[in-house]
Amino acid sequence: MQSTMPRIPPLRYSVIAANPAAHRFTVTCTVERPDRAGQCFALPAWIPGSYLIRDFARHIVAIRAESEGKPIRLDKLDKHTWRAAPLKKPAPLTIICEVYAWDLSVRGAHFDRTHAFFNGTSVFLRPLGLEASPCLVELRRPDGADFRNWRVATSLTPATGEKGCAKQFGFGWYRADNYDDLIDHPVEMGTFTLVSFEACGVPHHVAITGRHDCDEERLAADLKRVCEWQIRFFGEPAPMQRYVFLVTAVGEGYGGLEHRASTALLCSRNDLPYKGMQGLPESYRTFLGLCSHEYFHTWNVKRIKPAAFVPYDLDRENYTTQLWAFEGITSYYDDLALLRSGVIERKDWLDVTAKTISNVHRAPGRLRQSLAESSFDAWSKFYRPDENTPNAVVSYYAKGALAALALDLTLRRRSTASLDDVMRTLWQRFGQTGYGVADDDVRRIAEELSGLDLKRFFAETIHGTRDLPLKTLLAPFGVHLAWEQAKIPSLGIKTTSDGNDLRLSTVYDNGAAQAAGLSAGDLLVAIDGLRVTAKNLDTLLGRHLPGETLTIHAFRRDELMTFAVVLGPRDEDSAKLTCPPTENRLRESWLGS
């Protein structure tokens, strides 16, 4: 029997790389059956995966509406919403806007004569009430001979059957199931380097934009191992038909943003492997960890979602106390996947985990803010750091990773279950069904699989501010945690340098500098009459003992001030993880032999 349901006409978009000199895209949205009482359009206020109101509409420099070639009045209702005047008869309605694109980040849009990049949240207006409609989008190259070799890298699906359908890596028409799908596939246009490989039969591509000397074969081989391990971890088949890493290589940069079948990455070109590179330098290991992190999000947060994100409300903050699970657990598995897939050695993993432990321990904010609070406050605190952030905030990425480690060790030591089992169960019950994860679901599943009562563990680890008992938890696995003492007395500061100038970026609570009256922003001039710079600060402090009093001169704004600073004890804030080469059944099951 043939369906009598009316066909939902697609929303039609076009993105024209029209003006590279002015960094402006021309973007259109055509609605075949608009609300005749006045169709409303809105641009998202934030992008999923980056929990801060970004107000992308501020980059719209011109906007207008038309129908059948005639202008239609367009009224602005708020900072990111417009309403077209009512139409006198049924007819398609088109919105045309110019979008300024000069945000070289993984979150926004960037366009010049070298390349064009955008996230859908930066350019695609959302016709309110029509979010479930299928979408067609035409990508057009800039005019001129200089751009004839440009290609397109995106995980959007070519619009098969549509006139002008895009070929793989080509300009033309693409499709999306709905608006949520449309904005979840960033686009790169340009003369990028393309690296391809298969992981568990799924095509994977790496598009590298920017000058680089990447060893493409090494990168493909390493990423293949990581991707295959993650696919098999959750279980084949993979949830995407193809996957794209969009990499922008710059002089200095780091960041990533996950999407359902791709990720946008920003890295230093020196982070990429090069021909003849020996071993695994820390910079390349860090880049592989970033790739692994964003790839793990394909399951954990893009499909296994907090209930607060089902569906996303793109107009305002979406509060949840669970970011520790979706970012923290992912941060735990990103480097663990490198180890288990054989890309890094056990010592590498121990070193990077020790670094995470050290970084969390050095920030007094860990004793003030719980992981649940850090997750909830991401919109106002974590993504808006200031000079006092280390004193007031704990990272749901870093401490979240340690909480995941603690949970995994607890389950493995006291039951036959593990965090691996918890994640696979979350995938089956939530990732594959579309249901959102409620606040207590991670605990409930962990208790169900292990038979343990974990209420106290979660109360202390997720909702409390105590330091995690990692030394005790690691011991049965044959891993020893020790703390190394600093070589110099403590001032309780964090600094930034500009040339030879040394400025305080953070003054830690209860430290020597804070007790003496020094503040963030102060420019250090001299210690005991000797000029202080970034290069000689440790040398000057190393000639003194804890408890000694130093005279520090510093500029606060344009005023020279003098401070008497009593040096604090040498900090024990550098963690070191080691494990002897003896057999340990628990460790072998966890990390491998």
N, C-alpha and C positions, 0 to 999 in steps of 0.2 A: 504494500500500500504506500502510495507516494505521500510525503509529508505536505500538509497544508499550511505549515508555519511560514509566515512571510520572511523573505530573505532580509537579513540585516545589512543595509548598504555599508560598505567600508568607509572609514574616515580616510581621506587622501591628504598626505603631506608631501611637501617637497622641501629639500634643503639644498640651496644653491650657494656654492662657494663663490660669491659674487664679487667681493671687494677685498682682496688680500692686503692691499696697502692700508686700508682702514680697519682691517680685522673684523669684518662684518659678514655674517651669513644673512641671506634673505630666506625666510622660512614662511611657507604657506600651509594653511590647514583648511580643507574644504569639507563641509558637512552637507551631505546630499539632502537630508531631511531635518533641517534645524527646527528648534522650538519656535513656532511662529509668533509666540508671545514675547520672544526676545531670547535668543540663544546666549548662554553665558559660557565664557572660556576662562581658564585659570592656568597659570604656570606653577609647578610645584615650588614650595617654599624650602624644601630640603631634598636631599638625595639619599635613598636607602643605603645604609652602610656607613654613613657619615652623619653622626647625630648632633647636628647643629643647624639652626635655621639659617639658610644661605641667601634667601631672597633673590633667586635667580632673575626675577622680573626686573630688577634694577639694571640689567644689561640690555633690556629692550629699548632701543633708541628711537624707534618709530613703529607705529602700528595703525592699521586701518582695516576696514571691512568693505566688501563689495558683493553684489549679487547680480548676475546677468549683466556684468559690465558696468553697473551703476553703483556709486558709493552708498554705503549704509552707515548711519550714525553709530558710533561705538562709544559707550560711556564706561568710564573706569569706576568700579565699585569699591575696590580697596587696593592694597599695594600690589596684588597679583591677579586680580579678577576683573574681567570686562564683560559688558552685556551689549549685544547688538540690538538695534532698534527692531521692533516687530516688522515682519514682512507682510506685504499686502496680499501675496499669493504664494503658494508652495513653490519654492525654488531653492537651488543650492546656495550656500553662503560660504564665502571665502574670507579668511583672515590672513593678512599679509603683514609680516613684521620683520624688522631688521634687528639682529642680535649681535651685540658687541662681544667678541671672543678673544680675550687676552689674558686668560687665567691658565697659566701653564701648571696645571695640577691634575690629579686623577679625578677630581670632582666636577670640573666645569667644562669650558670650551676654549680652544685656542686655535688661531688661524693666522697664518702669514704666508709668504711666498715659498716657504720650505715644506709646510704640511698644514693639515687641518684636522682637528680632533674635537669631538663633542660627546657629551652625555645627553641622553634624551631629555632629562629634567631641565637642561639649560635652553632647549630650543622648541620642544613640542608642547604647544598649548593643549589643554585638556578640555574638550567640550563637555560641560557638566551634564550628567544624566546619560551620557553616551559612552562611558568608560568601557563597557563590555563589547563595544563594536569592534569588528576586525579592522586592522589598519594597513594601509599601503603607504609606502614612503619612497619617493624618488630622490636619489642622490645624484647631484650634477656637479661635474668638475668645473673649475674656473676656466674662463675663456682665455685663449692664447696658446701659442706654441710652447711656451715654457712649462705648460702643465699637461702636455699630451701623454707623458709617461706616468702620470699619477695613477695609482691603483686604490682600491678600497679594502680595508681589513675590518671585518665585523662579524659577529655571530648571528646577525639577522639572517633570515632565510630568504633567498631569492624568490620573487613573486612569480612562480611558474604559471604559465598561461596568460600572464599579463603582457600586453604589447610593450616592448622595451624592457622586458625582464632582465635583471642583472645577471651576468655570468659571474662565476666565482672570482672574487677579488676585483670585480668590475663595477662601473657606475651603472645606474638604471634603477629598476623598481625592486623593492624588497617588501616583505610582509611581516605582520605581527598579529598574534591572536586577539589582542586587546591592548588597551593603553598601558596597563601594567607591564605587559610583555614588551611593548614598544620602547619604553624608557629603560629597559634592562639590558640593552645591547649597545655599548658605546661604539663609536665609529672613528676610524683613523683613515685619512686620505693623504696620499703622498707617494714618495719613491722609497718606501721603507724596504729594509732587508726582510726577506721571508724565509723562515726556517720551519720545516714541517716534519712530523713524525706521527706514528700511530701508537696509541696506548689502549690495549685490550680491544683492538679493532676500531677504535674511535679516532678519526683524523684530528690532530692537534696542530696548531700553527702558532708561531711566534713572529710577530711583526715588530721589528726594531727600527724606531725612528731616531734620527740624530747620528752624528759622526761616531764611529766606533770601529774596533778591530776584533770583533767577537769571533771566537772559535765556534762556528755554528755547529759543527759535528759534536763537539764536547757538550755544548749546551743542550742539544737535542737528546743526546744519550743520557745525560743526567736527569733531565726533566721527564723523559720517558719512564725511567725507573721510579721516580717519585709518583707520577700520575698513575702508573699501573698499580703501585702498592695501594694508593688511596681508593682506586676503583674496586680492587679486590677486598679491601678492608670493609667497605660497606656492602659489597656484593654486586656481581655483574647481573644485568647490563648496566652500564653507566647511564645516568639520568639525562645526558645530552647527546646529540648526534654528532656534534663537532664542538671543538673548544678553541678559543683564541686568546693568547697572551698578547696584549697591546703594550709594548715597552717603549717608553720615551727615555733615551739616554742623554744625560746632560752632564755638565761639569761636576756639580754637586747636587744631589737630590735623593730622596727616599720616600716611598709611599705606595700604597696599593688600595684598590677598591674592588670589591667582589661583585660579580654579576652571575646570572644563572648559567651562562655558557661561555663566559669570558672574564677577563680581569684587565683593568687598566693599571699599569705599573710605571713608576718614576724611579730611575736609578742613576747613580753615577756611572759614566761609561767605564770607569776603572773597576766597577763591580762585576763586569762581564768577563768571561774567560777569554784568553787570547792564545793564539798558536804558540806552542812550546811552553805553556805555563806548567810549572811543576807543582804537584801536590794540590792542596785545596786552600788557597789563601782565605783569610777571614772575610775579606770583602765579598768574594764570590760565594762563600758559605752563607753569608747574610742575605745575598740576593736569592739564592736557592731557597732559603728559609722564607723569604717574602713570597716567592712563587708558590711554595708549598702551603703557606698560610691562606692565601687567597683561593687556591684550588680546593682546599678543605672546606671553604665556605660554600662551594657548590652544593654540598649536602647541609652543612651546619650553618644556618641562618638564611640561605636562599630557599631552602625547601623545608628543613626543620626550623620553624620560626616561633618566636615568642607569640603568645596569644594576642598581645598588643599590636602585632604587625599583621594580623589577619582580619581584614585587609589593611594595607598602609593608609593612613590619613595624611595626604601630602600637603595639607594646608597648615598643619600645626605640629607641635611636638607629639611624639608617640612614646609615652613613658612606660618603662619596664624595669624591674629589678633584676633582670636575667642576663644582662650583657656580659657578666662574668662567665656565664656558661657558653655563650655564643662566640665571644671573643677570647675569653680566657682558656676554655677547653681547646679552641682552635689554635691558640698560641702554644699550648702544651703539645699538641699533635704535629705542629708544623715542623719542628726540629726532630721530634721522635720519628716522623715519617722519613726524614733524611737518613736517620740511623737505621731504621728497620729495612729500608730499601737498599741499604748498602752504599749510599752516596757519601756518608761521612762515617768516621770511626767512632768507637765508644768514647774515646778520650775527648774528641771534638764535642760530643753531646754533653759530657760531664762539664766541660769548660763553659759552654754556652748556658747551661742550666745554672751553674755556679754564678755566672754573671747576672742572671735574672734574680737569683736569691740576693746577691749583693745590692743590686739596684733598688729592690723593694725595701731591704733593711735600712738603707741610707736615708730614706724619706720618712720624716716624722709623721706625715699624713697617714701612714698605715695604722697608727695607733688612735687616729681620730675618726676615720671614715671606714665603714664596712664596705664589703664588696657589693652588697645589695644597694647601699646608698650611693656608691660610686656609679653603679649602673643607672640608677634613677636620675642622678644629677649630671649625667653626661652632657645634657643639653645646655646646662648653665655653667658647669665647672670644667669637666675634662677637656672639652674642645675649646675652652676659653682660658688657657693657662696664663698665669701671671707670676710675679716674683714670689708670691706666697703659696703657690700651688703645692710644692713639695711638703709644706708644713700642714696642709689642710686636706689633701686629696690622695687617695691611693689609686693606682692604675688597675682597672678591671682586666686589662690585658696581662700585665706582668704578675700581679698577685693572683689574678684569675687562673693563670697558668700554674702557679704553685698550688692553688686550691685543687685544681684538677689532678696534679701530681699527688697531693695528699690523699685525695679520694681514691685514686687508682691504687696507691700503695695500701690503703686501709682495706679496700675490697680484696686485693690479692692476698694480703696477709691473713685476713680473718674469714675468708670464704673461698669458694671456687669461682666466683665471678670477678669481673674486672671492669674498668671504665670502657674498654673495647666493647664489652657486651652491652653496656648501657647505651653507647652511641648507636650500635646496630639496632637496638630495640627502639630507640627514638626515631631512627630512620624508617623502620617498618611501620610504627604506629602513627607517626606524625609527618615525616618527610614524604612518604608515599601516599598519604591520605589527604593532605592539605589542612589538617586540623592544627590549631596553634597549641604550643606547649604552655601549660599553666605554670604558675609560680612554683608549685611543689612537685611537679611531675618528674623532674630529674631525681629528687630525693626518693619519691615513691617507687620509681623504676629501679633505682639502686637497691632499695630495701627489698623489693620483690625478688630481684635476681640473686641477692646475696643472703637473704634471711636475716639480715642485721637490722637493728634499730639505729638509725643514723640521725635521729632528731637532734641529739646533742652536737654531733659533728657539724651539721649544717648551721645550727644556732651559733656555734663558736666560729666556724670558718667563713660562712657567708654573711651572717648577720651580726657577727661580733668583730672586734678589732684586735684580738690577741694575735701574737706571732705564732705562726704555724710550727708544730713540733717536728720539723723535717728531719732533724738529726736522729730522733727516736724512730721515726717512720722508715728512714732509709737503712738503718742498721741491719734489720733482718735480711735485707737484700744484698748485703755485703758491700754497701756504699757508705763511705765515711765522709761526714761533713765536718770541716774544721774552719775556724775563723782566724785569719791572719791579721796581725797588728800592723797598723800604718807605721812608716819610718819617721814621721814627723808629728809633733804635737798638733792638736786640732784647733783650728780657728772657727769651725762650724760655718763654713761659707761655700758657695759655688760661684765661680767667676766666669766672665767672658772677656775676651781681649780684642782690641781694635788697634792693630799695630803694636806699639809698646805700651799702650794704655791698658790698665787692668781695672775692670769694673765689677762690683758685686752684683751678681744676678739673683742670688738667693742668700738670705741669712737664715740659717736653720734655728728653729726653736731650741731654747735652752743651751745654745752654744756660746763659745767665748766671745765671738763678735757681737751677738745680740746682747749679751750681758754688759758689754762695754758701750753700747749705744750705736754701733754701726748699723746701717740700713741698706737694703737693696737699692741699687742705683748709685751708691757712693763710688767715686773714682779714687782708688788707692794711689797714693803719691810716694810715701816713704815709710819704712819700718826702721825705727831707731836711727833716723837720720839718713838712711841709705835708700836711694831710689828703688822702687819695687816695680817689676815687670812680670809678664806671664812666664818668662824664662827663668827668673831668679827667685820667684816666690818660695818654692819648696826649699831652695838652698838657704835662703835667709831664715826660714822657720826651722830648718833642720839643725841649725847651730844653737838651738835653745831647747830647754827641757820643759815638760809640763809643769805648770804652776808659776813659771817666770812671767814677769810683766813686761810687755813691749809697748812702746809708744808708736802709734800709727797715725800718720797724717793722711787725710783724705779730703777731696772736694765733694761737697753736697751742693748740687747745682753750681753756683759760682763762689761759694763760701768755703774757705779752707778751715777744716776742723781738726781737732786733736783728740785722740782716744787712748786711754790706758787699757790695754787688753791683757787679761790673765789667761795664758795659754791653757787649753784643756788637755785631757789625757789623750794618748795616742788611740785613735779609734780602732776597734776590732770590727771592721765592716766589709772585709773582703772574704767571701766564701770560697772554699776550695773543696771540690768533690774528688775522691779517689776510690778505687776499688782494687783489692788485691787480685792476682791472677789465680784465685782458687775457685773451685766449682761452687756454684750456688744455684740451687734449683729455682728458687723464686726469681732471682735476677735473670736467669736464662729464659724463663717464661716471659718475663717483662721486656728485657732489652735484647735478648738473644745471647748466645754463648760468647 
